[in-house]
């Protein structure tokens, strides 16, 4: 009796109410699913208190316990921050926060001399206020994560002053990119006619390619210091390896990631014949600030930017760094980078096409409190963020599965370069340095891990290592 009654009540609801309720129900369904997975993984953290026998040769009991406690803290933090985010989003929707902020934006733009017909100006004010609200409400969570969790487990290298300077700088740089790009996108949609979705897609494609090209040269240096890798054995070996696979390497940089965190990373960027490799100093045993003595008052450092250096040996040897780069260059040689770009742009085109189909549906706007007007920016938000949410979840899972496949292939490529033994030891070191926990619930791993679990990667490398 209950189900037919609910179905009847649902059918009697106006279309806009059904859309609104569907969005809320799906959002909470996703949250509950994620919470269920996280609970399964936390159970693994709590109950796996001793090193499993298959890990006996890989991880000592002290490191295992440190990684267990670190991941448990991170999971608990993620639960509470996720719950807050879901409650905040629900309250914003239920209380009409989006139309309220749109009206406030109209008043502010009106005070600046822009009449209601200047929709783009009002949209930019709305975007600025929305991102400011998000930054302010997210600040306590970010502070707790950095100065409690990361600090407790030895990863945070920032002072409070450095953190706030960094946050303000990030906000300003983001607005300097976001606002002009959004204004041009809205203008293209306005004047593009029936085929605006093609022009909008082409515009976002160009913007994404430009940002990828200039990020490490002009944007990233605003936050971290990039220096060319000094001449020596490592640089020569990197250039030789790049040449052996026809990778068009032009520069190799070391970035001072240790100023903010002791987590390590490496990546390459650039298009066509202009490729660069970036190594975090925390990846390099010979360059990591955490492996060196830094006396008080060292020249060139002030109180706000000085790293809180920990006495902790970390990083990889040169041969292991080369193995890690062999894996990264494998992504390029095997076409993973191009494939990801193609998939991303196909998805982007599909989304803009569907947006063009749906933007004329007034019920979508009415569902979120816009009964008289249908602003383009609000339409983008409603359709891309809310209506496409089920599609985005499925796509995200598929990309996670594909990413794991790519990682195995890149490991196999490094193996073919004769780097299996060094990559094997590098993966163990990186797992130790980053306190990765090598035991995971299978459903959690399947849904979330874009990289295969450590044991699976090591097993794939083991035969070649022994050879």
C-alpha positions as CSV (number, residue, x, y, z in Angstrom):
1,X,0.0,0.0,0.0
2,X,2.8,2.4,0.9
3,X,4.6,2.2,-2.4
4,X,1.6,2.8,-4.7
5,X,0.6,5.7,-2.5
6,X,4.0,7.3,-2.7
7,X,4.0,6.8,-6.5
8,X,0.7,8.5,-6.7
9,X,1.8,11.4,-4.6
10,X,5.0,11.7,-6.6
11,X,3.0,11.8,-9.9
12,X,0.9,14.6,-8.5
13,X,3.9,16.8,-7.8
14,X,4.7,19.6,-10.3
15,X,7.6,18.8,-12.6
16,X,9.8,21.4,-11.0
17,X,9.2,19.8,-7.5
18,X,10.0,16.4,-8.9
19,X,13.3,17.7,-10.4
20,X,14.3,19.3,-7.1
21,X,13.5,16.3,-5.0
22,X,15.3,14.0,-7.4
23,X,18.4,16.1,-7.2
24,X,18.4,16.1,-3.4
25,X,17.6,12.4,-3.2
26,X,20.4,11.5,-5.6
27,X,22.9,13.7,-3.8
28,X,22.1,12.0,-0.5
29,X,22.2,8.6,-2.1
30,X,25.7,9.3,-3.4
31,X,26.8,10.6,0.0
32,X,25.4,7.5,1.8
33,X,27.1,5.2,-0.7
34,X,30.4,7.0,-0.1
35,X,29.9,6.9,3.6
36,X,29.2,3.2,3.4
37,X,32.5,2.6,1.5
38,X,34.5,4.8,3.9
39,X,33.1,2.9,6.9
40,X,34.2,-0.4,5.3
41,X,37.7,1.1,4.8
42,X,37.9,2.5,8.4
43,X,37.1,-1.0,9.6
44,X,40.2,-2.2,7.8
45,X,42.3,0.5,9.4
46,X,41.0,-0.3,12.9
47,X,41.3,-4.1,12.7
48,X,44.5,-4.6,10.6
49,X,46.9,-3.7,13.4
50,X,49.8,-6.1,12.4
51,X,51.8,-6.3,9.3
52,X,50.2,-9.1,7.1
53,X,52.6,-11.9,6.2
54,X,52.7,-10.9,2.5
55,X,54.0,-7.5,3.5
56,X,56.7,-8.7,5.8
57,X,59.5,-8.0,3.4
58,X,58.1,-4.7,2.3
59,X,57.1,-2.7,5.4
60,X,58.3,-2.7,9.0
61,X,55.8,-2.7,11.9
62,X,56.6,0.9,13.0
63,X,55.9,2.3,9.5
64,X,52.8,0.1,9.2
65,X,51.4,1.5,12.4
66,X,52.2,5.1,11.4
67,X,50.4,4.7,8.1
68,X,47.4,3.0,9.7
69,X,46.9,5.9,12.2
70,X,47.5,8.5,9.5
71,X,44.9,7.0,7.1
72,X,42.5,6.5,10.0
73,X,42.7,10.1,10.9
74,X,42.3,11.2,7.3
75,X,39.2,8.9,6.9
76,X,37.6,10.3,10.0
77,X,38.2,13.8,8.9
78,X,36.8,13.1,5.5
79,X,33.6,11.7,7.1
80,X,32.9,14.8,9.1
81,X,33.9,17.3,6.3
82,X,31.8,15.3,3.8
83,X,28.8,15.3,6.2
84,X,29.2,19.1,6.6
85,X,29.5,19.6,2.9
86,X,26.3,17.6,2.2
87,X,24.3,19.4,4.9
88,X,25.5,22.8,3.7
89,X,24.6,22.0,0.1
90,X,21.1,20.7,1.2
91,X,20.4,23.8,3.3
92,X,21.5,26.1,0.5
93,X,19.0,24.4,-1.9
94,X,16.2,24.1,0.7
95,X,16.5,27.8,1.8
96,X,16.8,29.2,-1.7
97,X,20.4,30.2,-1.3
98,X,21.1,30.3,-5.1
99,X,18.3,32.7,-6.1
100,X,19.1,34.8,-2.9
101,X,22.8,35.1,-3.9
102,X,21.7,35.9,-7.5
103,X,19.5,38.7,-6.3
104,X,22.2,40.1,-4.0
105,X,24.6,40.0,-7.0
106,X,22.0,42.0,-9.0
107,X,21.8,44.6,-6.3
108,X,25.6,44.9,-6.2
109,X,26.0,45.1,-10.0
110,X,23.1,47.7,-10.0
111,X,25.0,49.8,-7.5
112,X,28.0,49.7,-9.9
113,X,25.8,51.1,-12.7
114,X,24.9,47.9,-14.5
115,X,21.2,47.5,-15.3
116,X,19.5,44.0,-15.1
117,X,20.0,43.5,-18.8
118,X,23.8,43.3,-18.1
119,X,23.5,39.6,-17.2
120,X,27.2,38.9,-17.6
121,X,28.2,41.5,-15.0
122,X,25.7,40.1,-12.5
123,X,27.0,36.6,-13.3
124,X,30.6,37.6,-12.5
125,X,29.5,39.2,-9.2
126,X,27.6,36.0,-8.4
127,X,30.6,33.8,-9.2
128,X,32.9,36.0,-7.1
129,X,30.5,35.8,-4.1
130,X,29.9,32.1,-4.5
131,X,33.7,31.3,-4.6
132,X,34.3,33.6,-1.7
133,X,31.6,31.9,0.4
134,X,33.1,28.5,-0.5
135,X,36.6,29.7,0.5
136,X,35.5,31.1,3.8
137,X,33.3,28.1,4.8
138,X,36.1,25.7,3.7
139,X,38.8,27.5,5.6
140,X,38.4,25.9,9.0
141,X,38.4,22.5,7.5
142,X,41.6,23.3,5.5
143,X,43.2,24.7,8.6
144,X,42.4,21.6,10.7
145,X,43.6,19.2,7.9
146,X,46.9,21.1,7.5
147,X,47.8,22.0,11.1
148,X,46.3,19.1,13.0
149,X,46.2,16.0,10.8
150,X,49.1,16.7,8.5
151,X,51.1,18.3,11.3
152,X,50.4,15.4,13.7
153,X,51.8,12.9,11.1
154,X,54.9,14.9,10.1
155,X,53.8,16.1,6.7
156,X,53.0,19.8,7.2
157,X,55.9,22.2,6.5
158,X,53.9,25.4,6.5
159,X,53.7,28.2,9.1
160,X,50.3,29.8,9.7
161,X,51.5,33.0,8.0
162,X,52.6,31.1,4.9
163,X,49.3,29.2,4.8
164,X,47.2,32.4,4.8
165,X,49.4,34.2,2.3
166,X,49.1,31.1,0.1
167,X,45.3,30.9,0.5
168,X,44.9,34.6,-0.5
169,X,47.2,34.3,-3.4
170,X,45.3,31.2,-4.7
171,X,42.0,33.0,-4.4
172,X,43.2,36.0,-6.3
173,X,44.9,34.0,-9.1
174,X,41.8,31.8,-9.4
175,X,39.6,34.9,-9.9
176,X,42.0,36.4,-12.4
177,X,41.5,33.3,-14.5
178,X,37.9,32.3,-13.7
179,X,36.1,35.6,-14.2
180,X,37.5,36.6,-17.6
181,X,37.1,33.0,-18.9
182,X,33.5,32.8,-17.6
183,X,32.6,36.2,-19.1
184,X,33.8,35.1,-22.5
185,X,32.1,31.8,-22.3
186,X,28.8,33.4,-21.4
187,X,29.2,35.9,-24.2
188,X,29.9,33.1,-26.7
189,X,26.7,31.3,-25.5
190,X,24.7,34.5,-25.9
191,X,25.8,35.3,-29.4
192,X,26.4,31.8,-30.7
193,X,23.0,31.1,-32.1
194,X,21.7,27.6,-32.6
195,X,25.2,26.1,-32.7
196,X,26.6,27.9,-29.7
197,X,27.5,24.6,-28.0
198,X,30.1,24.0,-30.7
199,X,31.7,27.4,-30.2
200,X,31.5,27.1,-26.4
201,X,33.2,23.7,-26.6
202,X,36.0,25.0,-28.9
203,X,36.6,27.9,-26.5
204,X,36.9,25.7,-23.4
205,X,39.2,23.4,-25.4
206,X,41.5,26.3,-26.3
207,X,41.4,27.6,-22.7
208,X,42.3,24.2,-21.2
209,X,45.2,23.7,-23.6
210,X,46.6,27.2,-22.9
211,X,46.3,26.7,-19.1
212,X,48.1,23.3,-19.3
213,X,50.8,24.9,-21.4
214,X,51.4,27.9,-19.2
215,X,50.7,26.4,-15.8
216,X,54.2,25.3,-14.8
217,X,55.9,28.3,-16.4
218,X,53.7,31.2,-15.2
219,X,51.1,30.1,-12.6
220,X,52.8,27.4,-10.4
221,X,55.9,29.7,-9.9
222,X,53.7,32.2,-8.1
223,X,53.4,29.6,-5.3
224,X,56.6,27.6,-5.4
225,X,60.1,28.1,-6.5
226,X,61.2,26.3,-9.6
227,X,64.9,25.9,-10.3
228,X,66.6,24.0,-13.2
229,X,68.0,20.6,-12.2
230,X,71.7,21.2,-11.8
231,X,74.1,19.6,-14.2
232,X,75.2,16.2,-13.0
233,X,74.7,12.5,-13.2
234,X,70.9,12.6,-12.6
235,X,70.2,15.2,-15.2
236,X,72.4,13.5,-17.8
237,X,70.7,10.2,-17.1
238,X,67.2,11.7,-17.5
239,X,68.2,13.3,-20.8
240,X,69.6,10.0,-22.0
241,X,66.5,8.1,-21.1
242,X,64.2,10.8,-22.7
243,X,66.3,10.6,-25.9
244,X,66.1,6.8,-26.0
245,X,62.3,6.9,-26.3
246,X,62.2,10.1,-28.5
247,X,60.6,12.2,-25.7
248,X,61.2,15.9,-26.8
249,X,62.6,17.0,-23.4
250,X,63.7,20.7,-23.2
251,X,64.0,21.4,-19.5
252,X,64.1,19.6,-16.1
253,X,63.0,21.5,-13.0
254,X,63.1,20.9,-9.3
255,X,60.2,22.5,-7.4
256,X,60.5,23.3,-3.7
257,X,57.5,21.3,-2.6
258,X,59.0,20.9,0.8
259,X,58.0,24.4,1.8
260,X,54.4,23.3,2.2
261,X,54.4,19.5,2.5
262,X,56.7,16.5,2.6
263,X,54.6,14.5,0.2
264,X,56.4,13.8,-3.1
265,X,55.5,14.0,-6.8
266,X,56.8,14.2,-10.3
267,X,55.1,15.2,-13.6
268,X,55.7,16.4,-17.2
269,X,53.9,19.0,-19.2
270,X,53.9,20.8,-22.5
271,X,52.8,20.1,-26.1
272,X,54.5,19.0,-29.3
273,X,58.3,19.5,-29.2
274,X,58.4,21.5,-26.0
275,X,58.2,19.0,-23.0
276,X,59.4,19.7,-19.5
277,X,59.8,17.4,-16.5
278,X,59.1,18.7,-12.9
279,X,60.5,16.8,-9.9
280,X,59.5,17.7,-6.4
281,X,62.5,18.1,-4.1
282,X,60.8,15.7,-1.7
283,X,61.2,13.0,-4.3
284,X,65.0,13.4,-4.5
285,X,67.1,12.1,-1.7
286,X,70.0,14.4,-2.7
287,X,67.8,17.5,-2.9
288,X,65.1,17.1,-0.3
289,X,65.2,19.9,2.3
290,X,64.1,17.4,4.9
291,X,67.4,15.6,4.6
292,X,69.5,18.7,5.2
293,X,70.3,20.8,8.2
294,X,68.8,24.3,8.1
295,X,70.3,26.5,10.8
296,X,68.2,29.3,12.2
297,X,68.4,32.6,10.3
298,X,69.6,31.0,7.1
299,X,69.9,33.7,4.4
300,X,67.0,34.1,2.0
301,X,64.3,32.8,4.4
302,X,61.9,34.9,6.4
303,X,59.8,33.7,9.3
304,X,56.7,33.2,7.2
305,X,58.1,31.1,4.4
306,X,60.7,29.1,6.3
307,X,59.9,25.4,6.3
308,X,59.5,23.7,9.6
309,X,62.0,21.1,8.7
310,X,61.6,17.7,10.2
311,X,64.5,15.4,10.9
312,X,63.3,12.7,8.6
313,X,65.2,10.9,5.9
314,X,63.1,10.6,2.7
315,X,63.3,10.5,-1.1
316,X,64.6,8.2,-3.7
317,X,68.1,7.4,-5.0
318,X,68.9,8.5,-8.6
319,X,68.2,5.1,-10.1
320,X,64.8,5.0,-8.4
321,X,64.0,8.5,-9.6
322,X,64.8,7.4,-13.1
323,X,62.5,4.4,-12.7
324,X,59.7,6.7,-11.5
325,X,60.3,8.9,-14.5
326,X,60.3,5.8,-16.7
327,X,56.8,5.1,-15.5
328,X,55.7,8.7,-16.1
329,X,57.2,8.8,-19.6
330,X,55.5,5.5,-20.3
331,X,52.2,7.4,-20.0
332,X,53.4,9.7,-22.8
333,X,54.9,7.0,-25.0
334,X,51.8,4.8,-24.7
335,X,49.5,7.7,-25.6
336,X,47.7,7.8,-22.2
337,X,48.0,11.6,-22.1
338,X,46.4,12.1,-25.5
339,X,43.7,9.5,-24.8
340,X,42.8,11.3,-21.6
341,X,42.6,14.6,-23.4
342,X,40.4,13.0,-26.1
343,X,38.0,11.4,-23.6
344,X,37.8,14.7,-21.7
345,X,37.0,16.7,-24.8
346,X,34.4,14.2,-26.0
347,X,32.7,14.4,-22.6
348,X,32.9,18.2,-22.7
349,X,31.3,18.3,-26.2
350,X,28.6,15.9,-25.1
351,X,27.8,18.0,-22.0
352,X,27.6,21.3,-24.0
353,X,25.3,19.6,-26.6
354,X,23.0,18.3,-23.9
355,X,23.1,21.7,-22.2
356,X,21.9,23.2,-25.5
357,X,19.0,20.8,-25.5
358,X,18.0,21.4,-21.9
359,X,18.7,25.1,-21.5
360,X,15.2,26.0,-22.8
361,X,13.4,24.0,-20.2
362,X,12.0,26.6,-17.8
363,X,11.0,23.9,-15.3
364,X,14.7,23.3,-14.6
365,X,15.1,26.9,-13.5
366,X,11.8,26.9,-11.6
367,X,13.0,23.9,-9.7
368,X,15.7,26.0,-8.1
369,X,13.7,29.1,-7.5
370,X,14.2,31.0,-10.8
371,X,10.6,31.6,-11.9
372,X,10.9,34.8,-13.9
373,X,14.4,34.7,-15.3
374,X,16.7,32.0,-16.8
375,X,20.3,33.3,-16.4
376,X,22.8,31.4,-18.5
377,X,25.3,31.0,-15.6
378,X,22.6,29.5,-13.4
379,X,21.6,27.2,-16.2
380,X,25.2,26.0,-16.5
381,X,25.3,25.4,-12.7
382,X,22.0,23.6,-12.6
383,X,22.6,21.3,-15.6
384,X,26.3,20.6,-15.2
385,X,26.3,20.3,-11.4
386,X,22.9,18.8,-10.6
387,X,21.2,17.3,-13.7
388,X,24.4,15.6,-14.9
389,X,25.2,14.3,-11.5
390,X,24.3,10.6,-12.2
391,X,26.2,10.7,-15.5
392,X,29.2,12.3,-13.7
393,X,29.3,9.5,-11.1
394,X,29.2,6.8,-13.8
395,X,31.9,8.6,-15.8
396,X,34.1,9.0,-12.8
397,X,34.0,5.3,-12.0
398,X,34.8,4.4,-15.6
399,X,37.8,6.8,-15.6
400,X,39.0,5.3,-12.4
401,X,39.0,1.9,-13.9
402,X,40.8,3.2,-17.0
403,X,43.4,5.0,-14.9
404,X,44.3,1.8,-13.1
405,X,44.8,0.1,-16.4
406,X,47.0,2.9,-17.6
407,X,49.1,2.6,-14.4
408,X,49.8,-1.1,-14.9
409,X,50.7,-0.3,-18.6
410,X,53.1,2.5,-17.5
411,X,54.7,0.1,-14.9
412,X,55.2,-2.5,-17.7
413,X,56.8,0.2,-19.9
414,X,59.3,1.1,-17.1
415,X,59.9,-2.7,-16.8
416,X,60.8,-2.9,-20.5
417,X,63.3,-0.1,-19.9
418,X,65.1,-2.3,-17.4
419,X,63.8,-0.3,-14.4
420,X,61.7,-3.0,-12.7
421,X,64.0,-3.5,-9.8
422,X,64.4,0.2,-9.1
423,X,60.7,0.9,-9.6
424,X,59.9,-1.9,-7.2
425,X,62.1,-0.3,-4.5
426,X,60.9,3.3,-5.4
427,X,57.2,2.3,-5.0
428,X,58.0,0.9,-1.5
429,X,59.9,4.1,-0.5
430,X,57.2,6.4,-1.8
431,X,54.6,4.4,0.0
432,X,56.6,4.7,3.2
433,X,57.4,8.4,2.7
434,X,53.7,9.2,2.1
435,X,52.4,6.8,4.8
436,X,50.3,4.9,2.3
437,X,48.4,2.0,3.9
438,X,48.8,-1.1,1.7
439,X,45.7,-2.9,2.9
440,X,42.3,-1.9,1.6
441,X,38.7,-3.0,1.4
442,X,38.1,-4.4,-2.1
443,X,34.9,-2.3,-2.8
444,X,36.5,0.9,-1.6
445,X,39.6,0.2,-3.7
446,X,37.6,-0.6,-6.8
447,X,35.5,2.6,-6.5
448,X,38.2,5.1,-5.4
449,X,41.7,4.0,-6.3
450,X,42.9,5.6,-9.6
451,X,46.2,3.8,-8.9
452,X,46.3,0.0,-8.3
453,X,47.0,-1.1,-4.7
454,X,50.7,-1.3,-3.9
455,X,50.8,-5.1,-3.6
456,X,49.3,-5.6,-7.1
457,X,51.8,-3.2,-8.6
458,X,54.7,-5.0,-6.9
459,X,53.5,-8.4,-7.9
460,X,53.4,-7.3,-11.5
461,X,57.0,-6.1,-11.2
462,X,58.3,-9.0,-9.1
463,X,59.1,-11.5,-11.8
464,X,61.1,-9.0,-13.8
465,X,62.8,-7.8,-10.6
466,X,64.0,-11.3,-9.8
467,X,65.2,-11.8,-13.4
